[in-house]
Amino acid sequence: MAISYEKERRIIHLSINEEYSYYIHINKYNYLIHLYDGKYLSDISKERVSERYMERYSFLDINRSKNEEDYYETMDEDYYFSFLASQFECAPFMKGDKRGAHTIINNEIKDNIPITNFLYVSHEVIKGLPKDKNKNLPHVRFKDNEVETLIITLKEEYKDVILKLYYEVSEKYHCLVRYSKLVNNGEKEGIVVNKFSSMELDLNSCDYEILALKGTWSNDTEEERIPLNHSYTKISENHGARGFYYNSAVALIKNGTTLDNGEVYGFNILYSSDFAYEFKVDEIDQTRLTVSYNNETTEFFLNEKEELTSFETIQVFSCEGINKMSQIFHDLIRERVLGFSQNKDKYILVNSWEAYYFNFDTEKILKVIDKAKELNINLFVLDDGWFGHRNNDKSSLGDWFINKEKIDISRVVEYAKNKGMNVGLWVEPEMISPDSNLYKEHPEYALYPSFYEKPTLFRHQLVLDLTNDEVVERIFNDLTKVIDSLGISYVKWDFNRYLTETYSSHLPKEKRKETTYRFIMGTYKLLNKFTKRYPHILLESCAAGGGRFDLGLLYYSPQAWASDEMDISLRSGIQYSKNIFYPLRSIGAHVCERGSGSIQDKCCLAFFGTYGYELDILNISEEEKEKILFFNNLYQEFHDVIEYGDYYAIYNPYKCNYNAWNVVTKKKNLALVYFMIYRKEATKARFIKLKGLDKNKYYYNSLTNDIYKGDFYMNVGLNISAILTPYTSMMFVIKEIDAIKANIYRKTKQVDGGKRDKLV
């Protein structure tokens, strides 16, 4: 069993494949005590784990009465419990613990006292998923036979409020999925929820550093390492629905851990709005992490009998370094999180934006389709500029009807279909332009307080109030009229500005601090309606580049645009960072004219993503045409390796002059290798040591056309000890060869003496 309970000692054990253990103790005061998590333990001693507290940490007056004469003599000196030092699963607020609470609630009308103390009531273990699971939120799509669920019920000490903690344990996918549910069971005046967490994790040391992904537009998800210290550290987003500045995935890396060795905890949330990872190291060097809605921008009000469910947090543990953590995340996200399309065709697309921006017409687009067909490209995407009266970015968002004076999209789609090609469109459904028919008809559809005369404009646009179901229905209906009339195969769903004046006049007064949360729930509602109506359409999310690259959006779309930065000197680092937490098949990666690197260099990098083009294919050279044809054919042959293979980082570009990784099929019969250098280097000893191969199998490599066993490639590596110029990029194929054929080849063609061909 993945979950077991020892009744006598009141200890719950969550275990994963005898590799990982998570122990919870229900102590005599009905607090949930976190005992341990890490490498598998078959048993644990709650006394030996908890007895570390000195006397100054253990004084607790638990059963005293204010009327007793011997008040100062009734102190219960419990050597195994301390508000100051015990590790909790759900820490209280203002009860002595000062390291950050799990949940804070307040009945402001009744007494305005936010003291919060949830105590254990009961627990249950079920096979499969809980019946009360909130499927309106993005969630891991486990099958019932893949998971066991622990549900712990707690009650607030003085308020009639229930808190449930959920732990979904999957041995198949080597992970925990954690979330919480809050129920106002009987507070008639309602309660304010000042803080609400998906999970809490207390660790008994601070010997970690945080791995976070920070960035801004065009420099998305740059790896950042932050040492834990005794100050408070917060990794968060407060922009409403965009995560350029911190991605929603975080890792805690044990000091000394490498790509392939050492302990690492990984966390990723299924949510697309404001979140907070809060780290607090206490005075005896313990670490607490809470993962919550960001209470800087989000606060909830629950009426009597109303309930609230948190987003889900995926928790992963690896004692085999960062690469193992990445592989666990990749398998789970690929198989149980990503949105999907019934259309199984593997698209290679060309997008109009970088080549033409708003400057196109029907005849130009037909020529592009002709050229795309010659290049074995099978999807043309018409980006911004096809709707309303939009010839620049100052108008028409919200007017989802075709600008027939500019382009005949029906003719384009029919023309493409006759050539065996598909067509896609760009949309930005969550936005509205002041210069639009929709805004003139319904100014109340924009998201800002009704008394504001001059709401903040970014990119000449406002945000739609998707807390209002009427707005969701209007946008959905307008989009479906266009899509139903055309029969397109792909949609790029963009989101180009963040939220400001984030208060909805549509919501009642007590609910207006929930606007950020309710806005993204409206987005999810719109996406859910869209994907159910169009299961055949490939949906790709985007947010001014990679500003909303998160599991909340990927739940609906199987891929997301990684970044607007196309220069490979930056783009390669962006993809490396995303690879840490997200599978390669989810990472939107294209070849563009902008920036450093040749067409071949850019193709090598884009190959390790969804693959496509953002360039003017009408004006490419014959040499570039040959390169594009070569890589398109190669992608059709090998894309399954990218889609389903195991990823291994080889070099970290934030720590050296190289970027390299390889991807290996589950059967270990095929691998693809990527390498790039940043600064010029003269000839030096330089070997790419591959990972994940079978040491006893023979493999052909496309670098030198030689055959060696897997142990040679992993221990010696591929020799690229040559002069390399900046941004030189390489991709190699490593393919298993039958042992008999391998030995024949080695004896007849693989000569160790003599001059080799020049390295290319």
C-alpha positions in Angstrom: 0.0 0.0 0.0 1.2 3.5 -0.7 -0.6 4.8 2.4 -0.6 3.1 5.8 -1.8 4.0 9.3 -0.4 2.7 12.6 -3.3 3.3 15.0 -1.4 2.8 18.3 1.2 5.4 17.6 -1.1 7.5 15.3 1.5 7.6 12.5 0.6 7.9 8.8 3.1 6.7 6.3 3.0 7.8 2.6 5.5 5.8 0.6 6.4 5.6 -3.1 7.9 2.4 -4.5 10.1 2.0 -1.4 12.1 5.0 -2.7 10.4 7.9 -0.9 8.7 8.2 2.5 6.5 10.9 4.1 5.6 10.5 7.8 2.8 12.3 9.7 2.1 12.0 13.4 -1.2 13.0 15.1 0.1 14.1 18.5 -1.8 14.0 21.8 -3.0 17.6 21.3 -4.4 16.7 17.9 -1.8 18.7 16.0 -0.5 17.2 12.7 3.2 16.8 13.2 5.5 16.4 10.2 8.0 13.7 11.2 10.0 13.0 8.0 10.2 13.0 4.3 13.0 11.8 2.1 14.6 8.5 1.2 12.4 5.5 2.0 12.1 4.5 5.7 10.4 1.3 6.7 9.7 2.6 10.2 10.3 5.7 12.3 10.5 6.7 15.9 8.4 9.8 16.7 10.3 10.2 20.0 13.7 10.1 18.5 12.7 12.5 15.7 10.9 15.0 18.0 13.1 14.9 21.2 15.6 17.5 19.9 13.8 20.4 21.6 15.7 22.1 24.5 13.6 23.1 27.5 13.2 26.6 26.3 11.3 25.3 23.3 9.0 22.7 25.0 7.1 24.7 27.7 3.4 24.4 26.8 0.5 25.1 29.1 -2.1 23.0 27.4 -4.7 22.1 30.1 -4.5 25.0 32.4 -7.4 27.0 33.9 -7.2 30.7 34.6 -9.1 30.1 37.9 -6.6 27.6 39.3 -4.6 28.8 42.3 -1.6 26.7 41.1 -1.8 28.3 37.6 2.0 28.6 37.4 2.5 25.0 38.6 0.3 23.2 36.0 2.7 23.6 33.1 2.9 20.5 31.0 6.6 20.2 30.0 6.2 18.1 26.9 9.6 17.1 25.6 8.2 16.1 22.2 6.2 19.2 21.3 6.8 22.9 20.8 5.0 25.6 19.0 8.4 27.2 18.4 10.2 24.2 17.1 7.9 21.3 16.1 7.4 20.6 12.4 3.8 20.9 11.3 1.6 19.8 8.4 -0.8 22.7 9.1 0.8 25.4 11.3 -1.5 27.6 13.4 -1.5 31.4 13.3 -0.8 33.5 16.5 -0.6 30.4 18.7 3.2 30.5 19.3 4.4 29.4 16.0 6.0 32.3 14.1 7.2 30.6 10.9 4.3 31.2 8.7 0.8 29.7 8.9 -0.9 27.3 6.5 -4.2 29.1 6.6 -5.5 32.3 8.3 -9.2 33.0 8.7 -11.0 35.8 10.4 -14.6 36.5 11.3 -14.3 40.3 10.9 -18.0 41.1 11.5 -18.2 38.9 14.7 -14.9 39.6 16.5 -12.2 40.6 14.0 -9.7 38.1 15.6 -7.6 36.2 13.0 -6.2 33.6 15.5 -6.4 30.4 13.6 -5.8 26.9 15.0 -6.9 23.8 13.1 -6.9 20.5 15.0 -7.2 17.0 13.8 -10.6 15.4 13.7 -10.3 12.3 11.5 -8.7 10.9 8.4 -9.5 8.4 5.7 -7.6 6.6 3.0 -9.3 5.8 -0.3 -8.3 3.9 -3.4 -8.4 6.3 -6.4 -9.5 10.0 -6.4 -11.8 11.6 -3.8 -15.4 11.9 -4.8 -15.5 15.6 -3.8 -12.6 16.6 -6.1 -13.1 20.0 -7.6 -12.7 19.4 -11.3 -13.5 23.0 -12.2 -9.8 23.7 -11.4 -7.0 22.3 -13.5 -5.9 19.0 -11.9 -3.7 16.0 -12.5 -5.8 13.5 -14.5 -4.9 10.4 -12.5 -6.9 7.2 -13.2 -8.3 5.6 -10.1 -5.9 2.6 -10.3 -2.9 5.0 -10.3 -3.4 6.7 -7.0 -4.3 6.4 -3.3 -5.6 9.5 -1.5 -5.2 10.5 2.1 -7.9 13.0 3.3 -7.2 14.6 6.7 -10.1 16.5 8.3 -9.4 19.3 10.8 -11.6 21.8 12.6 -10.7 25.3 13.8 -10.6 25.4 17.6 -13.1 28.2 18.1 -14.7 28.7 14.8 -17.1 26.4 13.0 -14.8 26.0 10.0 -13.5 22.7 8.5 -10.1 22.3 6.7 -9.4 19.2 4.7 -5.9 18.3 3.5 -5.5 16.0 0.5 -2.5 13.9 -0.4 -2.8 12.0 -3.7 0.0 9.4 -3.8 1.0 7.9 -7.1 3.6 5.1 -7.2 3.2 4.9 -11.0 4.3 8.5 -11.4 6.5 8.8 -8.3 4.8 11.9 -6.9 2.5 13.4 -4.4 -0.3 15.8 -5.4 -1.4 18.1 -2.6 -4.3 20.5 -2.1 -6.7 21.8 0.6 -10.4 22.5 1.0 -11.8 25.1 3.4 -15.5 24.9 4.4 -17.4 27.5 6.4 -19.5 25.0 8.2 -21.5 27.4 10.5 -20.2 30.9 10.7 -23.3 32.8 9.8 -21.6 36.2 9.3 -19.1 34.6 6.9 -15.4 34.4 7.2 -12.5 36.3 5.6 -9.7 34.0 4.4 -6.5 36.1 4.7 -4.2 33.2 3.6 -5.0 29.8 2.1 -2.3 27.3 1.2 -2.2 24.3 -1.0 0.4 22.6 1.1 3.0 23.1 3.9 6.4 21.3 4.1 8.7 21.5 7.2 12.2 20.3 6.8 14.7 19.7 9.6 17.6 21.6 8.1 18.4 24.7 6.0 21.1 23.0 3.9 19.3 23.9 0.6 19.2 26.4 -2.1 16.1 27.5 -4.0 16.1 26.9 -7.8 13.6 29.4 -9.3 13.0 30.6 -12.8 12.9 34.4 -13.1 12.7 36.6 -16.0 11.0 39.3 -18.0 9.8 39.7 -21.6 12.3 38.2 -24.0 14.3 36.8 -21.2 11.9 34.3 -19.8 12.6 31.6 -17.2 16.3 32.3 -16.4 17.6 29.9 -13.8 18.2 31.6 -10.4 19.8 30.0 -7.3 18.9 31.5 -4.0 20.6 30.3 -0.8 18.3 29.7 2.1 19.0 32.0 5.1 17.4 33.1 8.2 15.4 35.9 6.5 12.1 35.3 4.9 12.2 34.4 1.2 9.2 34.7 -1.1 9.0 33.5 -4.7 5.7 34.9 -6.0 3.6 36.5 -8.8 1.3 39.5 -8.4 0.5 40.4 -12.0 -2.8 38.7 -12.1 -2.4 36.1 -14.9 1.1 36.2 -16.2 4.3 34.7 -14.7 7.3 36.3 -16.5 8.8 37.4 -13.3 8.7 34.1 -11.5 7.5 30.8 -13.0 5.2 28.7 -10.9 7.8 25.8 -10.6 10.4 25.8 -7.9 12.9 23.3 -6.5 14.8 22.9 -3.2 18.2 21.6 -3.9 20.4 20.0 -1.1 23.8 21.7 -1.0 26.2 19.6 -3.1 23.5 18.2 -5.4 24.4 17.9 -9.1 22.5 17.1 -12.2 22.8 13.4 -11.5 23.5 13.0 -7.8 22.0 14.3 -4.5 18.7 15.2 -3.1 16.2 17.6 -4.6 12.5 18.5 -3.9 10.5 19.8 -6.9 7.2 21.7 -6.8 4.9 22.8 -9.5 1.4 24.2 -9.2 -1.6 23.9 -11.6 -2.6 27.5 -11.5 -2.2 30.6 -13.8 -2.6 33.5 -11.4 -1.0 35.0 -8.3 0.8 32.4 -6.1 3.4 32.5 -3.4 6.1 30.1 -2.3 7.2 31.3 1.2 10.4 30.0 2.8 11.2 30.6 6.4 14.3 29.3 8.2 13.9 29.3 12.0 16.3 29.9 14.8 17.3 26.3 15.0 17.9 26.0 11.3 14.7 24.3 10.2 13.0 25.3 7.0 9.3 25.8 6.3 7.7 26.1 2.9 4.1 27.1 2.3 2.6 27.2 -1.2 -0.5 29.4 -1.3 -2.5 32.0 -3.1 -0.6 35.3 -3.0 -2.4 37.1 -0.2 -0.9 40.4 -1.4 -3.5 40.4 -4.2 -6.0 37.6 -3.3 -8.3 37.3 -0.3 -11.5 35.3 0.0 -14.8 35.7 1.7 -16.8 32.5 2.4 -20.5 32.7 3.3 -22.0 30.1 5.6 -21.8 26.6 3.9 -19.6 27.9 1.2 -16.3 26.1 0.4 -13.1 26.9 -1.3 -10.6 24.5 -2.8 -6.9 25.4 -3.4 -5.0 24.8 -6.6 -3.0 21.5 -6.7 0.7 21.4 -6.0 2.8 18.5 -7.4 5.5 17.5 -5.0 8.4 15.4 -6.3 11.5 14.0 -4.5 14.7 12.7 -6.2 17.9 11.4 -4.5 19.5 11.1 -8.0 19.9 14.7 -8.7 18.0 17.3 -10.8 17.8 15.1 -14.0 15.7 12.5 -12.1 13.4 15.1 -10.8 13.0 16.5 -14.3 12.1 13.0 -15.7 9.5 12.5 -13.0 7.9 15.8 -13.8 8.1 15.2 -17.6 6.4 11.8 -17.4 3.6 13.0 -15.2 2.9 16.2 -17.0 3.1 14.6 -20.5 0.7 11.8 -19.6 -1.6 13.2 -16.9 -1.6 17.1 -17.2 -1.2 18.3 -20.8 -4.3 19.2 -22.8 -4.7 17.1 -25.9 -6.0 17.2 -29.5 -7.8 14.4 -31.3 -5.9 15.4 -34.3 -2.7 13.3 -34.1 -0.9 14.9 -37.1 2.5 16.2 -36.2 2.4 19.8 -37.3 5.4 21.7 -38.6 4.1 25.3 -38.8 5.0 28.6 -40.3 3.6 31.7 -38.5 3.0 35.0 -40.3 3.9 37.3 -37.5 7.7 37.7 -37.7 7.6 37.9 -41.5 4.7 40.2 -42.1 3.2 41.6 -38.9 0.0 43.3 -39.9 1.0 43.7 -43.5 -0.6 40.9 -45.5 -3.4 40.2 -47.9 -5.0 37.2 -49.5 -2.6 36.9 -52.4 0.5 37.1 -50.3 -0.8 34.4 -47.9 -1.6 32.1 -50.9 2.0 32.4 -52.0 3.2 31.6 -48.5 1.1 28.4 -48.6 2.6 27.4 -51.9 6.1 27.9 -50.6 5.3 26.1 -47.3 4.1 23.1 -49.3 7.4 22.9 -51.1 9.2 22.9 -47.8 7.1 20.1 -46.3 5.5 22.5 -43.9 1.9 21.3 -43.1 0.4 24.1 -41.0 0.1 27.8 -41.9 -0.8 30.1 -39.0 -2.3 33.6 -39.6 -1.3 35.7 -36.6 -2.6 39.1 -35.5 -4.4 41.4 -37.9 -7.2 39.3 -39.5 -10.2 40.6 -37.5 -12.2 43.8 -36.8 -10.4 46.8 -38.5 -7.1 45.9 -36.9 -4.1 47.1 -38.9 -2.0 47.9 -35.8 -2.2 47.0 -32.1 -4.4 50.0 -31.2 -7.9 48.5 -32.0 -10.4 45.7 -32.4 -9.6 43.3 -29.6 -13.0 41.8 -28.7 -14.3 42.2 -32.3 -14.0 38.6 -33.3 -15.2 38.8 -36.9 -13.1 38.6 -40.1 -11.9 41.8 -41.8 -13.1 40.7 -45.2 -11.8 43.9 -46.8 -8.3 42.8 -45.8 -8.3 39.0 -46.3 -10.6 36.2 -47.5 -9.8 33.5 -44.9 -12.3 31.1 -46.3 -10.4 31.1 -49.6 -7.1 30.7 -47.7 -8.4 27.7 -45.8 -9.9 26.1 -48.9 -6.7 26.7 -50.9 -4.6 25.1 -48.1 -6.8 22.1 -47.8 -6.6 21.4 -51.5 -2.8 21.3 -51.0 -3.1 18.9 -48.0 -2.2 21.7 -45.5 -3.9 23.1 -42.4 -4.6 26.6 -41.3 -4.6 28.2 -37.8 -5.5 31.6 -36.3 -4.2 33.9 -33.6 -6.7 35.1 -31.0 -6.5 37.1 -27.7 -9.9 36.4 -26.1 -9.3 37.8 -22.7 -8.6 41.3 -23.9 -10.7 44.3 -25.2 -9.6 47.5 -27.1 -11.2 50.8 -26.2 -11.3 51.3 -30.0 -13.7 48.3 -30.6 -17.3 47.7 -31.3 -17.5 45.5 -28.2 -16.3 48.2 -25.9 -18.6 50.9 -27.4 -21.5 48.5 -26.9 -20.4 47.2 -23.5 -17.9 49.4 -21.6 -18.9 47.5 -18.4 -17.2 44.4 -19.9 -13.8 45.8 -19.1 -12.1 44.9 -15.8 -11.8 48.0 -13.6 -13.9 49.8 -11.0 -16.9 51.4 -12.5 -16.1 54.8 -11.0 -12.6 55.0 -12.7 -12.7 57.5 -15.5 -9.2 56.7 -16.8 -8.2 53.0 -16.3 -4.7 52.0 -17.0 -3.9 51.1 -20.6 -1.1 48.7 -21.6 -0.4 48.0 -25.2 -3.5 50.1 -26.0 -5.8 47.6 -24.4 -7.8 46.7 -21.4 -8.7 43.3 -19.9 -12.2 41.7 -20.1 -14.0 41.1 -16.9 -14.1 37.3 -17.0 -15.6 37.1 -13.5 -18.8 37.8 -15.4 -20.3 34.7 -17.0 -22.1 37.0 -19.6 -18.7 38.1 -20.9 -17.4 34.6 -21.1 -20.5 33.5 -23.1 -20.2 36.5 -25.4 -16.6 35.9 -26.3 -17.1 32.2 -26.7 -20.1 32.7 -29.0 -18.2 35.2 -31.2 -15.2 32.9 -31.5 -17.3 29.9 -32.4 -19.0 31.8 -35.2 -15.6 32.3 -36.9 -14.2 28.9 -36.2 -17.3 27.0 -37.2 -17.4 28.8 -40.5 -13.8 28.1 -41.4 -12.8 24.6 -40.1 -9.4 25.5 -38.9 -6.9 23.1 -37.2 -4.9 25.2 -34.7 -5.4 28.2 -32.4 -2.7 30.4 -30.8 -4.3 31.8 -27.6 -2.4 34.9 -26.6 -2.5 37.2 -23.4 -0.4 40.3 -23.9 -0.8 42.4 -20.7 -1.2 41.9 -17.0 -4.0 42.9 -14.7 -4.3 46.4 -13.2 -7.2 48.0 -11.1 -8.1 44.4 -10.4 -11.5 44.9 -8.9 -14.7 43.8 -10.6 -17.8 45.9 -10.3 -19.7 42.8 -11.2 -18.9 41.1 -7.9 -20.5 41.8 -4.6 -18.5 44.1 -2.3 -17.3 41.3 0.0 -16.0 39.3 -2.9 -14.1 41.9 -4.8 -10.7 40.9 -3.3 -11.3 37.6 -5.0 -11.2 39.3 -8.5 -7.8 37.9 -9.5 -8.8 34.4 -8.6 -12.2 34.7 -10.2 -10.7 36.2 -13.4 -8.6 33.1 -14.0 -11.5 30.9 -13.1 -13.4 32.7 -15.9 -10.5 32.0 -18.2 -10.5 28.3 -17.3 -14.3 28.3 -17.9 -13.8 29.8 -21.4 -10.9 27.4 -22.2 -13.0 24.4 -21.0 -15.9 25.3 -23.2 -13.5 25.8 -26.1 -11.6 22.6 -25.8 -14.8 20.5 -25.4 -16.3 22.1 -28.5 -13.1 21.7 -30.5 -11.3 18.6 -29.4 -9.7 18.3 -32.9 -8.0 21.8 -32.7 -4.4 22.0 -31.5 -4.4 24.8 -28.9 -1.2 26.7 -28.1 -1.1 29.2 -25.3 1.0 32.3 -25.3 1.4 35.4 -23.1 3.6 38.0 -24.8 5.9 35.1 -25.3 6.4 32.8 -22.3 4.6 34.9 -19.7 2.0 32.3 -18.9 4.0 29.1 -19.2 2.3 27.1 -16.4 0.5 23.9 -15.8 -2.9 25.8 -15.4 -2.8 26.7 -19.1 -1.0 23.6 -20.2 -3.9 21.6 -18.7 -6.0 22.9 -21.6 -3.3 23.3 -24.3 -0.6 20.6 -25.0 2.0 23.3 -25.7 2.9 26.9 -24.9 5.0 29.4 -26.7 8.3 29.5 -24.8 9.5 33.0 -25.4 9.5 35.9 -27.9 13.3 35.8 -27.7 14.6 34.1 -30.8 18.3 34.9 -30.6 19.8 31.5 -29.7 22.4 33.0 -27.4 19.4 33.6 -25.0 16.9 31.2 -26.3 19.0 28.2 -25.6 19.2 29.1 -21.9 15.4 29.7 -21.8 14.8 26.2 -23.2 17.3 24.7 -20.8 15.5 26.2 -17.8 12.0 25.2 -19.0 13.4 21.6 -19.6 14.0 21.3 -15.9 10.3 21.2 -15.1 8.4 20.9 -18.3 8.5 18.1 -21.0 10.0 19.1 -24.3 6.8 18.4 -26.2 5.1 21.3 -24.4 7.8 23.9 -25.3 6.9 26.1 -28.3 10.1 26.5 -30.3 10.5 28.0 -33.8 13.2 29.2 -36.2 13.3 32.9 -36.8 15.4 35.3 -38.9 16.1 37.6 -35.9 19.2 37.2 -33.8 22.5 35.4 -33.9 23.1 31.9 -35.4 22.6 30.4 -38.8 19.5 28.7 -39.9 21.1 25.3 -39.0 22.0 26.5 -35.5 18.4 27.7 -35.0 17.0 24.5 -36.4 19.1 22.4 -34.0 17.6 24.2 -31.0 14.0 24.4 -32.2 14.1 20.7 -32.9 13.9 20.1 -29.1 10.5 21.6 -28.8 7.3 21.8 -30.9 9.3 23.0 -34.0 8.2 25.5 -36.6 9.1 28.7 -38.4 8.7 32.5 -37.9 10.4 33.8 -41.0 9.6 35.0 -44.5 9.9 31.8 -46.5 9.2 33.7 -49.7 12.7 35.2 -49.5 15.0 32.4 -48.3 18.1 31.4 -50.2 18.5 28.0 -51.9 21.0 27.0 -49.1 18.4 27.9 -46.4 15.7 26.0 -48.3 17.9 22.9 -48.3 18.5 23.2 -44.6 14.8 23.6 -43.9 13.9 20.6 -46.0 16.6 18.5 -44.3 15.4 19.4 -40.8 11.7 19.0 -41.6 12.3 15.5 -42.9 14.5 14.8 -39.8 11.8 16.0 -37.5 9.1 13.8 -39.0 11.4 10.9 -38.6 12.6 11.5 -35.0 9.9 13.7 -33.3 8.7 10.7 -31.2 12.0 10.9 -29.3 11.2 14.5 -28.3 7.6 13.7 -27.5 8.2 10.7 -25.3 11.9 10.3 -24.5 13.8 10.7 -21.2 15.6 14.1 -20.9 19.1 14.4 -19.4 20.8 17.8 -19.0 24.6 17.4 -19.7 25.9 21.0 -19.2 24.2 23.8 -17.3 24.7 27.0 -19.4 24.4 29.2 -16.3 27.5 27.6 -14.9 29.7 27.0 -18.0 30.3 28.0 -21.6 28.2 25.2 -23.0 24.6 24.1 -23.2 24.0 20.4 -23.9 21.4 17.7 -23.3 20.4 14.4 -24.7 17.0 12.7 -25.0 16.7 8.9 -24.9 13.8 6.7 -25.8 12.3 4.5 -23.1 13.6 1.4 -24.8 17.1 3.1 -25.0 17.4 2.3 -28.7 17.6 5.9 -29.9 18.9 9.2 -28.6 19.2 12.8 -29.9 22.0 15.0 -28.6 22.1 18.9 -28.5 25.2 20.9 -27.9 25.9 24.7 -28.2 28.9 26.9 -27.3 28.5 30.5 -26.3 32.0 32.1 -26.4 34.6 31.1 -28.9 37.1 28.5 -27.8 40.3 27.3 -29.4 41.0 23.6 -29.6 40.8 22.0 -26.2 39.9 18.6 -24.7 36.1 18.7 -25.0 34.0 15.5 -24.7 30.2 15.3 -24.5 29.5 12.4 -22.1 26.1 11.1 -22.9 23.6 9.9 -20.3 20.8 7.3 -20.1 22.1 4.8 -22.7 22.3 1.0 -22.2 26.0 0.4 -21.4 25.9 -3.0 -23.2 24.2 -2.0 -26.4 26.0 -0.9 -29.5 25.1 2.5 -30.9 25.9 4.3 -34.2 26.6 8.0 -33.9 26.1 10.5 -36.7 29.1 12.7 -35.6 31.8 10.4 -36.7 29.8 7.5 -38.3 31.3 5.2 -35.8 29.8 2.4 -33.6 30.6 2.0 -29.9 28.9 0.5 -26.9 26.8 2.7 -24.6 29.5 2.7 -21.9 32.0 4.3 -24.3 29.6 7.2 -25.0 28.8 7.7 -21.4 32.3 7.4 -19.9 34.5 8.7 -22.8 31.9 10.7 -24.8 31.7 12.3 -28.2 35.0 14.1 -29.0 34.4 17.7 -30.2 37.9 18.9 -29.3 38.1 21.4 -32.2 38.0 25.2 -32.6 34.5 26.4 -32.1 33.1 29.8 -33.0 30.4 31.5 -30.9 26.9 29.9 -31.0 28.0 26.9 -33.0 25.2 24.4 -32.5 25.2 20.7 -33.1 22.7 17.9 -33.1 23.7 14.2 -33.2 21.7 11.0 -33.7 22.7 8.0 -31.5 21.0 4.8 -32.8 21.1 1.3 -31.5 22.7 -1.3 -33.9 22.3 -5.0 -33.8 25.5 -6.5 -32.2 26.3 -8.7 -35.2 25.9 -5.9 -37.7 27.8 -3.6 -35.3 30.8 -6.0 -35.2 30.8 -6.4 -39.0 30.7 -2.6 -39.5 33.5 -2.1 -36.9 35.8 -4.6 -38.7 35.1 -3.4 -42.3 34.5 0.3 -42.1 35.4 1.7 -38.7 39.2 2.2 -38.9 40.9 3.6 -35.8 44.1 4.6 -37.7 44.4 7.2 -40.4 43.0 10.7 -40.8 39.4 11.4 -40.0 37.0 13.6 -42.0 36.9 17.2 -40.8 34.5 17.8 -38.0 31.3 19.5 -39.1 
